[in-house]
Amino acid sequence: MSTELKMLIYAAILGLVQLLAATQAATKVRGLKWNVSPRDQKMPELTGIPGRLDRSFKNFLETFPFFVAATFAVVASGRTSEISALGAQLYFFARLIYWPLYAFGIPYVRTLIWSVSMLGVAILLWTAL
């Protein structure tokens, strides 16, 4: 299996872990009754670490489709290389680092790390062309 596909699998696992962490944190704040309800009533916005875990997960969801598309474009076109592997690794490891930085509210560095993840996607897209 190519490095690009391995990073895609690892990123999907990271996304699931983020989903579970965000859900667990929200349930601690809002209660089990809220978690199992149809959530018809609007709840106050989450704050603190639970809110940041939720927003970090939503940010992951915004970037992950681009990573998936770029990874599949590289693999399907047969253009995998050390450069495309680097792009996939940059995305995954930057997202892995981004998550706790966001959760603990660390500014600037978090944005820099987000930019590194997007550089990884850009490298994959460039390689696919």
NORGI-V72473 format. One line per field, one symbol per residue. phi: phi as a letter, one per 40 degrees, with the letter a starting at -180 (. if undefined). psi: psi as a letter, one per 40 degrees, with the letter a starting at -180 (. if undefined). A space follows every 10 residues. Layout:
phi=???
psi=???
//
This chain:
phi=.cdccccccc cccdccccdc cccccccccc gcdcccccfc ccbcccbgdd cccccccccd cccddccccc cccccccgbc acccccdccd dccccccddc ccdcgccgcd cccdcccccd ccccccccc
psi=iidddddddd dddddddddd ddddddddde iddddeiefd hhiiiiiadd dddddddddd dddddddddd ddddddeffi addddddddd dddddddddd dddefhicdd dddddddddd dddddddd.
//
